[in-house]
Amino acid sequence: MSSPPSAPGPGSSAAVGRTRPGAGARAWSPLGSVHPDPAYSWSAAADGRPVLSFVEPERAWPRVGPRTVAVAACLVLGLGLIGGAVTGSWLTGDGGDGGAGNAFSTAGTLWHNVPVDDLFPPTVQGTGAGPGGADRTWTRIAVAPDSGCDHAFDPLLHKALAPVGCRRLLRATYTDATQSYVTTVGLLFTKADPAAMSALAARFRDEHLDRRADLMPRPYAAAGTPAAAFGDRQRASWTISVLTDAPVVAYAVSGWADGRTVDAPQPTADAVRSGATTAPAQAGLGNEAQGLADRIERRLRKTVGTATEKPS
């Protein structure tokens, strides 16, 4: 299996699986000069008055017996109760999983029919996402072409994710406002149905797979950017979220932009804990990974909601 192709230039909205003729990698520009090209996207998608009718005045109503009246009243009452129950169910969202199923299916198509900026915005605001509730701002510096999952994950994580399959993998790397940290965020679009996603989520939760250092996701580095030296040994903190309302596994992994190695990476759940004294925790790298992952996940759900509400 071949490795994913090299990344488009910083701030690029490169189409998934294709590049624009003549477009190549561009050197990363300092913060504030990232201008993604909106042309890029994920690959290939006379009133009339009512007519009134009156009863003829000379036609009399037929006589109706008391038994007929009682039966009619019961029928009307029964239909009213049924109609009320149906209406109440629709208003409270208890009328079955048709809407949820539609949203789940819609989410599975986003990798090829929405622009990259809809999933990985050029700039992400993280109000209160830093240590102590500090604000964060992340700037996108690299977008990977869409790919399969070969060589994208460490072997054990690849095995753990195998039950849901891999339809497409989308990744982007961001840096913070000080350009001190880099974070890769990824969206793995699976081939699974809701039951399979729920089963995988339960396994990750029950076996704490999202906290095992041998199941860390790999970063995406891009030449000419602050993430150029962001390799496997530079991973400092990470988070993995198996969604159950979409066929997607979302993740993020963070590290220092200067390429320093990390001997003891720490999952975000531990790195953001009050009183944590490890290097990733003290540097706020747990907050970097968790904060960016949360906001990209929210963006995904917002995009799914918008796409689901559009008339067919």
C-alpha positions in Angstrom: 0.0 0.0 0.0 1.3 3.5 -0.8 1.6 6.3 1.7 -0.8 9.3 1.3 0.3 11.9 -1.3 2.1 15.0 -0.2 0.1 17.9 1.2 -1.1 20.9 -0.6 0.3 24.2 0.5 -0.7 26.0 3.7 -4.1 27.4 3.9 -5.0 25.4 0.8 -8.6 24.2 0.3 -7.3 21.5 -1.9 -9.8 19.1 -3.5 -9.8 15.7 -2.0 -8.2 13.3 -4.3 -7.3 15.9 -6.9 -5.3 19.0 -7.4 -5.8 22.0 -9.7 -3.6 21.9 -12.8 -0.4 23.8 -12.2 -1.0 24.0 -8.4 1.8 22.8 -6.2 2.8 23.1 -2.6 3.3 26.6 -1.5 5.5 27.8 1.3 3.7 28.5 4.6 3.1 32.2 5.3 3.3 33.8 8.7 0.1 34.0 10.7 -2.5 36.2 9.3 -1.5 35.7 5.6 -3.2 32.4 5.1 -5.6 32.9 2.1 -7.2 29.6 1.1 -8.4 29.4 -2.5 -12.2 29.0 -2.3 -12.1 27.2 -5.7 -10.7 24.1 -4.1 -13.2 21.6 -2.6 -13.3 18.0 -1.6 -13.4 15.9 -4.9 -15.9 14.6 -7.2 -21.0 17.5 -5.8 -52.6 33.3 -10.5 -53.9 32.9 -7.1 -57.5 32.0 -7.3 -60.3 32.4 -4.8 -61.7 29.3 -3.1 -64.9 27.8 -4.6 -67.7 27.5 -2.1 -70.5 25.0 -2.4 -73.8 25.4 -0.6 -76.3 22.8 0.3 -79.6 23.1 -1.6 -82.0 24.7 0.8 -85.0 22.5 0.0 -83.0 19.3 0.8 -83.6 18.1 4.4 -81.1 16.3 6.6 -81.9 12.6 7.1 -83.1 11.4 10.5 -80.3 9.8 12.6 -80.9 7.5 15.4 -79.3 7.7 18.9 -77.1 4.6 18.2 -75.7 6.1 15.0 -74.8 9.3 16.8 -73.0 7.4 19.6 -71.0 5.4 17.1 -70.0 8.5 15.2 -69.0 10.2 18.4 -66.7 7.3 19.3 -65.2 7.3 15.9 -64.4 11.0 16.0 -63.0 10.7 19.5 -60.8 7.8 18.5 -59.4 9.6 15.5 -58.7 12.6 17.6 -56.8 10.6 20.1 -54.7 8.9 17.4 -54.0 12.2 15.6 -53.0 13.8 18.9 -50.6 11.0 19.7 -49.0 11.2 16.3 -48.7 15.0 16.5 -47.2 14.8 20.0 -44.7 12.2 18.8 -43.6 14.3 15.9 -43.2 17.4 18.1 -41.1 15.6 20.7 -39.0 13.8 18.2 -40.2 10.3 19.3 -41.6 9.3 16.0 -38.9 6.8 15.1 -35.3 7.1 13.9 -36.0 8.3 10.4 -34.4 11.7 10.9 -31.5 10.2 12.8 -31.0 7.6 10.1 -31.1 10.3 7.4 -28.5 12.4 9.3 -26.2 9.3 9.7 -26.3 8.6 6.0 -25.7 12.3 5.1 -22.7 12.4 7.4 -21.2 9.5 5.5 -21.1 11.5 2.2 -19.5 14.7 3.5 -16.0 13.7 2.6 -16.7 14.1 -1.1 -19.4 16.6 -1.5 -18.6 19.6 0.8 -15.7 22.1 0.6 -12.7 21.4 2.8 -13.3 24.8 4.5 -16.7 23.5 5.8 -14.9 20.7 7.8 -11.5 22.2 8.4 -11.9 26.0 8.5 -8.8 28.2 7.8 -9.2 29.6 11.3 -10.8 28.0 14.4 -11.7 30.0 17.5 -11.3 28.3 20.8 -13.0 30.5 23.3 -12.1 29.1 26.8 -10.3 26.1 25.3 -6.8 26.8 26.8 -5.5 26.1 30.3 -7.5 27.9 32.9 -10.1 28.8 30.4 -7.8 30.9 28.2 -8.9 31.6 24.6 -7.2 29.9 21.7 -7.0 30.6 18.0 -5.8 27.9 15.6 -4.7 28.6 12.0 -4.7 25.8 9.4 -1.3 25.3 7.9 -1.7 22.1 5.9 -4.4 19.9 4.4 -3.7 16.4 3.4 -5.3 15.0 0.2 -8.0 12.5 1.1 -6.7 9.0 1.3 -7.4 5.5 2.6 -6.1 4.4 5.9 -3.0 2.5 4.8 0.0 3.7 6.9 -2.1 6.4 8.4 -2.3 4.8 11.8 0.0 2.7 14.0 -0.6 -1.0 13.5 -2.5 -1.5 16.8 -4.9 1.4 16.2 -5.4 0.3 12.6 -6.4 -3.1 14.0 -8.7 -1.6 16.6 -10.5 0.5 13.9 -10.8 -2.4 11.4 -14.3 -3.5 12.5 -15.8 -0.3 11.1 -13.7 -0.2 7.9 -12.2 2.8 6.2 -14.0 4.7 3.5 -11.9 7.9 3.5 -9.5 9.7 5.8 -9.4 13.5 5.9 -6.7 15.4 7.9 -5.5 18.9 8.5 -2.8 20.4 10.7 -3.1 23.6 12.6 -0.8 25.8 14.7 -1.7 28.1 17.6 -1.4 31.9 17.5 2.1 31.8 18.9 3.2 29.1 16.4 4.6 27.1 19.4 2.4 24.1 19.0 1.0 22.0 16.1 -2.0 19.8 16.1 -3.3 17.4 13.5 -7.0 16.7 13.5 -8.5 13.9 11.5 -11.9 12.6 10.4 -12.1 8.9 9.5 -15.2 8.2 7.5 -16.1 4.5 8.1 -18.1 1.9 6.2 -20.1 1.0 9.3 -23.8 1.2 10.2 -25.1 2.8 13.5 -24.9 -0.6 15.3 -21.3 -1.1 14.4 -20.3 2.4 15.4 -22.1 2.0 18.8 -20.3 -1.3 19.4 -16.9 0.3 18.6 -17.7 3.3 20.8 -18.6 1.0 23.7 -15.4 -0.9 23.3 -13.2 2.2 23.3 -15.1 3.4 26.4 -15.1 0.2 28.3 -11.5 -0.8 27.5 -10.1 2.8 27.7 -8.6 2.4 24.2 -8.6 6.1 23.7 -6.0 6.4 26.6 -3.5 3.8 25.4 -0.2 5.3 24.1 0.2 2.4 21.6 -3.1 3.5 20.0 -2.2 7.1 19.3 -3.1 8.6 15.9 -0.3 9.7 13.7 0.3 13.4 12.9 0.3 14.9 9.4 3.4 16.9 8.7 3.9 19.2 5.7 7.2 20.6 4.4 7.7 24.3 4.6 5.3 24.7 7.6 5.7 24.8 11.4 4.6 21.1 11.3 7.5 20.0 9.0 9.1 18.1 11.9 5.9 16.8 13.5 6.5 13.0 13.4 5.6 10.0 15.5 8.2 10.8 18.1 6.9 14.3 18.5 3.4 13.2 19.6 2.6 14.7 23.0 -1.1 14.5 23.6 -4.1 13.0 21.8 -7.8 12.3 21.8 -10.0 9.8 19.9 -13.8 10.0 19.7 -15.9 7.3 18.1 -19.2 9.0 17.0 -22.4 7.0 17.2 -24.6 9.6 15.3 -22.3 9.5 12.2 -20.0 7.0 10.6 -17.0 9.0 11.7 -14.0 8.6 14.1 -12.7 12.0 15.0 -9.2 12.5 16.5 -6.5 15.0 17.2 -2.8 14.8 18.2 -0.6 17.6 19.3 3.1 18.4 19.8 5.7 21.2 19.9 6.4 23.0 16.7 10.2 22.9 17.3 10.3 19.2 16.6 11.3 18.1 20.2 10.7 14.5 21.0 8.3 13.4 23.8 9.2 10.4 26.0 5.9 10.2 27.8 2.9 11.3 25.7 -0.3 11.8 27.7 -4.0 11.4 26.6 -5.9 14.6 26.8 -8.2 13.3 29.6 -5.1 13.2 31.9 -3.2 16.2 30.4 -6.1 18.7 31.0 -6.6 17.5 34.6 -6.0 20.0 37.3 -2.7 19.5 39.0 -1.1 17.5 36.2 2.6 18.0 36.1 3.8 16.3 33.0 5.4 18.3 30.2 2.4 18.0 27.8 0.1 19.0 30.6 2.2 22.0 31.7 2.5 23.2 28.1 -1.2 23.0 27.5 -0.8 20.4 24.7 -3.7 18.4 26.1 -5.9 21.5 25.7 -4.6 22.1 22.2 -5.7 18.6 21.0 -8.9 18.4 23.0 -10.0 22.0 22.1 -9.4 21.7 18.4 -10.9 18.2 18.2 -14.1 19.4 20.0 -14.6 22.3 17.6 -14.0 20.3 14.5 -16.4 17.7 15.7 -19.0 20.4 16.3 -18.3 21.7 12.8 -19.0 18.3 11.4 -22.4 18.0 13.2 -23.3 21.5 12.1 -22.5 20.6 8.5 -24.5 17.4 8.7 -27.5 19.4 10.1 -27.4 21.9 7.3 -27.1 19.2 4.7 -29.9 17.2 6.2 -32.3 20.2 6.2 -31.7 21.1 2.6 -34.8 20.2 0.4 -34.2 17.3 -1.9 
